[in-house]
Amino acid sequence: MHDQLAKPSVAKPAAPVHSEPAHSEPGVPIIGRINWPGLRTLYVKEVRRFFKVQLQTVWAPAITTLLFLAIFTVALGRGNLTVLGVPFNSFLAPGLIVMAMMQNSFANTSSSILIGKVQGTIVDILMPPLSPGELLVSFVAGAVTRAWLVGLAVWGAMVLWPGVSVAIHNPLAVVFYGTMGAVMLGLLGVITGLWADKFDHAAAVTNFVVQPLSLLSGTFYSIDRLAGVWNTASHFNPFFYVIDGFRSGFIGIHDGPVIGGAIALALINTALWTLCYWALRTGWRTRQ
């Protein structure tokens, strides 16, 4: 037998690797009905924007709110003063918490949009494939996040405050009214940021609309002590329903109608949402 010579092995060419195309087929959308990556990216951007300066955006409002509590505690909180059957300090604390939440929700959306307009970076938000609804959700979600961070910071400090009880009686009421108030002021901030051309305009809305409605909403008193037209006018103040409902989650007592307040806030937020959606869709005061 003759030994056969071994033939050198020849490498077979590798089978071509078929990779997925970088783009979809014609007629097949890459982005679904909701642009979740874009919505999430804008929300994270909004949160990082205020969190990078958290000393100014979170802790400073918390300190200011605690100063209000300290002043009223020293001035009126000593003795046997009660409001709605609870000590004045415990009556005051929840209203201060949600008032700080609402004011910071407004500041977050109004400053974000106005800074973008002044610096010319608003185009970076309007050009990506984000619908008006997705823009609005991201802006308001960032404002609500800041509001709850401020609220938790203030609540945590008040837990340690002597003579003040911030024990939660109804968590659902606290979450509902706190979120509804933050959404309402976040939407108002969107309208203000779109309307304003300079920081003086936004400051005017803060000084002549937000702060007066906050201070005259029953934060520091019960509206039962008001008579005549002032008592009636308080029921037309949407801030009253937020503060009264939020406070009831702590002390278990309402100063106004429960169901009526919730319905009023839902209608107001729906109207503000519709107005903001229209403004973003039409490019009102942003596409001149």
C-alpha positions in Angstrom: 0.0 0.0 0.0 1.2 3.4 -0.9 0.8 6.1 1.6 -1.2 9.0 0.3 0.2 12.4 0.7 -1.8 14.7 2.9 -3.4 17.5 1.1 -3.0 20.9 2.6 -6.2 22.1 4.1 -7.7 25.1 2.4 -9.6 27.6 4.6 -13.1 28.1 3.5 -14.2 31.7 3.2 -16.2 32.8 6.2 -19.9 33.2 5.7 -20.9 36.8 5.3 -22.3 38.2 8.5 -25.6 39.9 7.8 -26.0 42.8 10.2 -29.2 44.7 10.8 -29.6 47.8 8.7 -28.8 51.0 10.3 -32.2 52.4 9.2 -35.6 50.9 9.0 -37.2 49.9 5.8 -39.1 52.5 3.8 -42.4 53.2 5.4 -41.5 51.7 8.7 -41.2 54.3 11.4 -38.1 54.2 13.7 -39.8 56.2 16.5 -43.1 54.8 17.7 -46.1 56.8 18.7 -44.2 58.0 21.8 -40.6 59.0 21.6 -39.6 57.4 25.0 -35.8 57.9 24.6 -36.3 61.6 23.7 -38.8 62.2 26.5 -36.6 60.5 29.0 -33.5 62.5 27.8 -35.3 65.8 28.2 -36.6 64.9 31.6 -33.1 63.9 32.8 -31.7 67.1 31.4 -34.3 69.1 33.3 -33.5 67.3 36.6 -29.7 67.6 36.1 -30.2 71.3 35.3 -31.6 72.2 38.7 -29.7 69.5 40.6 -26.3 70.8 39.7 -27.2 74.0 41.6 -29.1 72.1 44.3 -27.9 74.6 47.0 -29.9 77.3 45.3 -32.8 75.2 43.9 -33.5 72.8 46.7 -31.9 73.7 50.0 -32.3 77.5 49.8 -36.1 77.3 49.4 -36.1 74.7 52.3 -34.2 77.1 54.6 -36.5 80.0 53.6 -39.6 77.9 54.5 -38.1 77.0 57.8 -37.5 80.6 58.6 -41.2 81.3 58.0 -42.0 78.5 60.5 -39.5 79.9 63.0 -40.9 83.4 62.8 -44.6 82.3 63.2 -43.6 79.8 65.9 -42.0 82.6 68.0 -44.7 85.1 67.2 -47.9 83.1 67.4 -47.0 79.5 68.1 -46.5 79.7 71.8 -49.4 79.4 74.1 -52.7 77.6 73.5 -53.5 79.0 70.0 -55.3 76.5 68.0 -56.8 76.5 64.4 -59.3 73.9 63.3 -58.8 72.2 66.6 -55.1 71.6 66.2 -52.1 73.6 67.5 -51.2 76.5 65.3 -47.7 75.2 64.6 -49.1 71.8 63.3 -51.7 73.7 61.3 -49.1 76.0 59.7 -46.4 73.4 58.8 -48.2 71.5 56.0 -49.2 74.7 54.2 -45.7 75.9 54.2 -44.4 72.7 52.7 -46.8 72.6 49.8 -46.4 76.4 49.2 -42.7 75.9 48.8 -43.4 73.0 46.5 -45.6 75.0 44.2 -43.4 78.1 44.0 -40.4 75.9 43.1 -42.4 74.0 40.5 -43.2 77.3 38.8 -39.6 78.6 39.0 -38.3 75.4 37.4 -40.3 75.4 34.2 -40.4 79.2 33.7 -36.7 79.6 34.2 -35.8 76.6 32.0 -37.8 77.9 29.0 -36.9 81.6 29.5 -33.1 80.9 29.8 -33.4 78.8 26.6 -35.0 81.8 24.8 -32.6 84.4 26.2 -29.5 82.3 25.4 -30.8 81.1 22.1 -30.7 77.4 23.1 -34.4 76.9 22.9 -33.8 75.6 19.3 -32.0 72.6 20.8 -35.3 71.6 22.4 -37.7 72.4 19.5 -35.7 70.7 16.7 -35.5 67.1 18.0 -38.4 64.8 17.1 -40.4 65.5 20.2 -44.1 66.2 20.0 -45.7 69.1 22.0 -47.1 66.5 24.4 -43.7 64.9 25.0 -42.1 68.3 25.6 -44.8 69.2 28.0 -44.5 65.9 29.9 -40.8 66.3 30.3 -40.9 69.9 31.5 -43.7 69.3 34.0 -42.2 66.0 35.3 -38.9 67.9 36.0 -40.8 70.6 37.8 -42.7 68.0 39.9 -39.5 66.2 40.8 -38.0 69.5 42.0 -41.2 70.3 44.0 -41.1 66.9 45.8 -37.4 67.2 46.6 -38.0 70.6 48.2 -41.1 69.2 50.0 -39.2 66.2 51.4 -36.3 68.4 52.5 -38.7 70.7 54.4 -40.7 67.9 55.8 -37.6 66.1 57.0 -36.4 69.3 58.8 -39.9 69.8 60.4 -39.9 66.3 61.7 -37.0 67.3 64.0 -38.6 70.7 64.8 -39.7 71.0 68.4 -43.3 71.6 69.0 -44.4 70.8 65.4 -46.2 67.6 64.4 -46.0 66.6 60.7 -47.2 63.1 61.1 -49.1 62.0 58.0 -52.8 61.1 58.5 -53.7 60.3 54.9 -50.8 59.6 52.5 -53.1 59.5 49.5 -54.3 63.1 50.1 -50.7 64.3 50.6 -49.5 62.7 47.3 -52.6 63.8 45.3 -52.8 67.4 46.3 -49.0 67.9 46.4 -48.7 66.5 42.8 -51.7 68.4 41.5 -50.4 71.7 43.0 -46.9 71.1 41.5 -48.4 70.2 38.1 -50.6 73.3 38.1 -47.7 75.7 38.9 -45.4 73.8 36.5 -47.9 74.4 33.6 -48.3 78.0 34.7 -44.5 78.3 34.5 -44.5 76.9 31.0 -46.9 79.6 29.9 -44.9 82.3 31.7 -41.6 81.1 30.1 -43.1 81.1 26.6 -44.7 84.5 27.1 -41.8 86.3 28.8 -39.1 88.0 26.8 -36.9 88.8 29.8 -36.5 87.9 33.4 -38.4 91.0 34.6 -41.6 89.5 32.9 -41.2 86.2 34.8 -40.5 88.1 38.1 -43.7 90.1 37.6 -45.8 86.9 37.4 -44.0 85.6 40.5 -44.5 88.8 42.5 -48.0 89.8 41.4 -49.6 86.4 40.8 -47.9 83.4 42.4 -46.9 84.9 45.7 -50.1 86.8 46.4 -52.2 83.7 45.6 -50.0 81.6 47.9 -50.1 84.0 50.8 -53.8 84.6 50.5 -54.8 80.9 50.3 -55.3 80.0 53.9 -51.7 79.0 54.6 -51.5 81.1 57.7 -55.1 81.1 58.8 -58.5 79.4 58.4 -60.8 81.0 55.9 -63.6 80.5 58.4 -62.3 83.6 60.1 -62.9 85.6 56.9 -66.3 87.2 56.4 -68.3 88.2 53.4 -66.6 88.8 50.1 -63.2 87.7 51.4 -64.5 84.3 52.3 -66.2 83.9 49.0 -63.1 85.1 47.1 -60.9 82.5 48.9 -63.0 79.7 47.2 -62.0 81.1 43.8 -58.3 80.8 44.6 -57.0 77.5 43.3 -54.1 77.6 45.7 -56.5 77.3 48.6 -57.7 73.9 47.4 -54.1 72.6 47.1 -53.1 73.8 50.5 -56.3 72.8 52.2 -56.3 69.3 50.7 -52.5 68.8 51.4 -53.0 70.0 55.0 -55.9 67.6 55.5 -53.5 64.7 54.7 -51.6 65.7 57.8 -54.2 66.9 60.3 -57.3 65.0 59.0 -59.5 68.1 58.8 -60.6 70.1 55.7 -61.3 73.8 55.7 -63.2 73.6 52.4 -65.1 71.2 50.2 -63.2 68.0 49.5 -64.7 66.7 46.3 -65.3 70.2 44.9 -61.6 71.1 45.4 -60.3 68.0 43.7 -62.7 68.5 40.7 -61.7 72.2 40.5 -58.0 71.3 40.4 -58.5 68.7 37.8 -60.4 71.1 35.6 -57.8 73.9 36.0 -54.9 71.5 35.2 -56.8 70.3 32.2 -57.3 73.8 30.9 -53.7 74.8 31.6 -52.4 71.6 29.8 -54.6 72.4 26.8 -53.3 76.0 26.7 -49.6 74.9 27.0 -50.1 72.2 24.4 -51.5 74.7 21.9 -48.7 77.2 22.6 -46.0 74.6 22.0 -47.7 73.2 18.9 -48.1 76.6 17.3 -44.7 77.8 18.3 -46.2 80.8 20.2 -43.5 83.3 20.9 -40.7 80.8 20.2 -40.5 80.7 16.4 -40.3 84.4 15.5 
